[in-house]
């Protein structure tokens, strides 16, 4: 499988490590980097695809098995991908 986003220099915030189920964090990171955004509304999928084309930040929201909302964010330069909670943005 070819990734849309390089899966390098990946990190989780301390708060995300504390609250997000680890298996769900790994799966979300993989789905984000592969561009598997079918769980998103069409407008959000378009936004991520445009961000890829235009060199902008890519943001994908997820919810873990315990109902904890979190986001996976790749910076515009594609040098770092982070898992964090929405309130940390």
KAKA-V492696 format. One record per residue. N is the residue number from 1. OMEGA is omega in whole degrees, 0 to 359 (none if undefined). D_CENTER is the distance of its C-alpha to the mean C-alpha in Angstrom with 1 decimal. Layout:
n-><N;N>
omega-><OMEGA;OMEGA>
d_center-><D_CENTER;D_CENTER>
This chain:
n-><1;2;3;4;5;6;7;8;9;10;11;12;13;14;15;16;17;18;19;20;21;22;23;24;25;26;27;28;29;30;31;32;33;34;35;36;37;38;39;40;41;42;43;44;45;46;47;48;49;50;51;52;53;54;55;56;57;58;59;60;61;62;63;64;65;66;67;68;69;70;71;72;73;74;75;76;77;78;79;80;81;82;83;84;85;86;87;88;89>
omega-><179;179;174;182;179;180;179;181;180;183;170;175;177;180;178;178;181;191;185;178;186;180;179;177;179;180;179;179;179;180;179;184;177;182;177;186;184;178;181;172;182;181;179;175;178;180;179;178;176;178;176;182;187;178;179;177;178;184;179;178;178;171;181;184;179;178;179;178;177;179;172;186;173;183;185;182;181;180;183;175;185;169;179;177;183;181;179;183;none>
d_center-><17.5;16.4;12.9;12.0;10.0;11.9;10.6;12.8;13.1;10.2;10.8;10.6;12.7;16.0;15.5;12.3;14.3;17.1;15.8;12.9;14.6;14.0;14.1;11.4;9.1;10.1;9.9;6.4;5.6;8.4;7.8;4.8;7.4;10.1;9.4;10.3;9.6;13.1;12.3;11.7;15.0;16.4;16.2;12.4;12.3;14.9;13.2;10.3;13.1;15.2;12.9;12.9;16.6;17.4;15.6;13.6;10.3;7.4;5.5;4.3;6.4;7.7;11.1;12.5;16.1;17.7;16.3;14.2;11.5;8.4;5.2;2.2;4.6;6.8;10.3;12.9;14.8;12.2;13.5;10.9;7.2;7.0;6.4;8.7;10.7;11.2;14.7;13.7;12.8>
